[in-house]
């Protein structure tokens, strides 16, 4: 009887690991989609590249 109990326990662990792996794959795909959606195209160069270059900040 213990043998079948151990077998059932191992089967549950395998199923749990498979479910966790599936969840990780789904999470990874979701993260990739979010990163792709959040990518901002590069801004065009400023018409005056020196603008803001002479700002002095005193602390």
Secondary structure, DSSP 8 states (H G I E B T S, - for coil): -HHHHHHHHHHHHHHHHHHHHHHHHHHHHHHHHHHHHH--------SSTTTTTT-----
